[in-house]
Amino acid sequence: MTRDEGAHPLEDGRVPPWATAIGEDAKGVFVEIAPAGVGYRLRWIPPGRFLMGSPATEAGRFRDEEQHEEQIERGFWLGATPVTQAFFESIMAQNPSRFRSPERPVESLSWNEAMAFIERANALVPRLALRLPTEVEWEYACRAGTTSATYAGDLEILGQNNAPGLDAIAWYGGNSGVGWDLEQGYDSSGWRETQFPHQRAGARPVGLKKANAWGLQDMLGNVLECCSDSVADYPWRRVIRGGSWFGSVRSLRAAARNTYARSDATVGMGLRLARGPELQEGEPRGSAAARSRPGSEGRPGSGPEEG
């Protein structure tokens, strides 16, 4: 992977009119937005080139992950974490989530509901222009300059829900019930080959796991993240990335892909917001075609009910 050098568009340090603050830390530049009073952080993702997909030797890979080069020609903003319930509720005045707490990611969303949320947020602030990331952008940002199965390295898969390398960076089927702290939880007692034993599990507060090199947290695990791409030949289906709190090891790799119908909601579905760059009419943002893969997201045991 290579990264094109170049300044971020706000190098003069001025707060853009659609944001409430701008800053820089060891991971890079970030802005804060608060369309309805609750804040959300977006981090600058620089332009660059990378290999999308996985090599044939990667443990746990699926057959639709053929490697090919992609280029991000211009930088863009991406949420430092999935959207929290507090941020979602401040804009929508309701909360569909099963695992209720302000710091946890909003979940139990469909793609259509995610788009309605974005439309309402954008209506509150001129030029806010939030959107979903494309699949190419999502994987590029998740990798953050790495070429391994995860941004923490390749995985040693010891069981369906057991890869010790995931514990530091992700909530998944192997650890999402450890220290469970809500009365409401999904029965995980029957999940197979978990890294740690647990009886009840669910989505966890955002930002507790190790960030990647660009300051992004929960890119793998916790909740599935909607992308903007539709699926070739199946335009009613949309690409979903990142795996979830009930995801098996195979689904928590940077190259792993899944699809859902636009109207389907699940307790593992959330979103992460993106912004920019501004496109000229007809200009594509990435050339990777979204392809469907048979099968499920790889949830452990019988997994949570969907619908």
Backbone hydrogen bonds, N-H to C=O, Kabsch-Sander energy under -0.5 kcal/mol:
donor,donor_aa,acceptor,acceptor_aa,energy
2,T,49,R,-1.9
4,D,47,P,-1.0
11,E,8,H,-1.1
13,G,10,L,-2.3
19,A,16,P,-1.8
20,T,32,E,-3.4
21,A,32,E,-1.2
23,G,30,F,-2.6
25,D,28,G,-2.4
28,G,25,D,-1.3
30,F,23,G,-2.6
31,V,42,L,-2.6
32,E,21,A,-2.2
33,I,40,Y,-2.6
37,G,34,A,-1.3
40,Y,33,I,-2.0
42,L,31,V,-2.7
43,R,78,L,-3.5
44,W,29,V,-2.6
45,I,76,F,-3.3
48,G,72,I,-1.9
49,R,2,T,-2.3
50,F,70,E,-2.5
52,M,50,F,-0.7
52,M,68,H,-3.0
54,S,65,E,-3.0
58,E,55,P,-2.0
61,R,58,E,-1.6
65,E,62,F,-1.0
68,H,52,M,-1.8
70,E,50,F,-2.9
72,I,48,G,-3.7
73,E,71,Q,-0.8
76,F,45,I,-1.8
77,W,275,R,-3.0
78,L,43,R,-2.3
79,G,273,L,-2.9
80,A,41,R,-2.5
83,V,271,L,-2.8
85,Q,104,R,-2.6
86,A,102,P,-1.9
88,F,84,T,-2.3
89,E,85,Q,-2.9
90,S,86,A,-1.7
91,I,87,F,-0.9
91,I,88,F,-0.8
92,M,88,F,-2.8
93,A,89,E,-2.2
100,R,98,R,-1.1
104,R,101,S,-1.4
106,V,83,V,-2.3
108,S,266,T,-1.3
109,L,266,T,-0.5
109,L,269,M,-1.3
111,W,264,D,-0.5
112,N,262,R,-2.4
114,A,110,S,-2.0
115,M,111,W,-2.1
116,A,112,N,-1.9
117,F,113,E,-2.0
118,I,114,A,-2.0
119,E,115,M,-2.4
120,R,116,A,-2.1
121,A,117,F,-2.4
122,N,118,I,-2.5
123,A,119,E,-1.4
124,L,120,R,-0.6
124,L,121,A,-1.2
125,V,121,A,-0.6
125,V,122,N,-0.6
128,L,125,V,-1.8
131,R,274,A,-2.2
138,W,134,T,-2.5
139,E,135,E,-2.3
140,Y,136,V,-2.3
141,A,137,E,-2.6
142,C,138,W,-2.6
143,R,139,E,-2.4
144,A,140,Y,-1.9
146,T,143,R,-1.6
150,T,153,G,-1.0
153,G,150,T,-1.6
157,I,155,L,-0.7
158,L,156,E,-0.8
158,L,162,N,-2.7
159,G,162,N,-1.3
161,N,193,E,-1.0
162,N,159,G,-1.7
166,L,163,A,-2.7
167,D,163,A,-0.5
167,D,164,P,-0.9
169,I,166,L,-1.3
170,A,166,L,-2.3
172,Y,170,A,-0.6
173,G,247,G,-2.7
175,N,172,Y,-1.6
176,S,172,Y,-2.4
178,V,175,N,-1.8
180,W,177,G,-1.7
185,G,183,E,-0.5
186,Y,201,A,-3.4
188,S,186,Y,-0.7
188,S,199,Q,-2.2
189,S,199,Q,-0.9
191,W,188,S,-1.5
195,Q,161,N,-1.9
196,F,174,G,-2.0
201,A,186,Y,-2.3
202,G,176,S,-0.6
206,V,103,E,-2.4
208,L,205,P,-0.7
210,K,168,A,-2.6
212,N,216,L,-2.1
215,G,212,N,-2.2
217,Q,80,A,-3.0
221,G,242,G,-3.3
222,N,171,W,-2.3
223,V,221,G,-1.8
224,L,268,G,-3.9
225,E,241,R,-2.7
226,C,270,G,-1.1
227,C,239,V,-2.2
228,S,133,P,-2.1
231,V,234,Y,-0.9
231,V,237,R,-1.5
232,A,290,A,-2.3
234,Y,231,V,-2.4
237,R,234,Y,-2.5
238,R,260,Y,-3.2
239,V,229,D,-2.1
240,I,258,N,-3.0
241,R,225,E,-2.5
242,G,256,A,-0.5
245,W,222,N,-1.8
247,G,244,S,-1.7
248,S,298,G,-1.5
249,V,160,Q,-2.4
251,S,248,S,-1.0
252,L,249,V,-1.8
254,A,149,A,-3.3
256,A,253,R,-1.1
258,N,240,I,-1.4
260,Y,238,R,-2.1
262,R,236,W,-2.8
264,D,261,A,-1.5
266,T,109,L,-0.9
267,V,305,E,-0.6
269,M,266,T,-2.0
270,G,224,L,-2.8
270,G,268,G,-0.5
274,A,131,R,-2.9
275,R,77,W,-2.1
276,G,129,A,-0.6
283,E,280,Q,-2.3
303,G,300,P,-1.1
307,G,265,A,-2.1
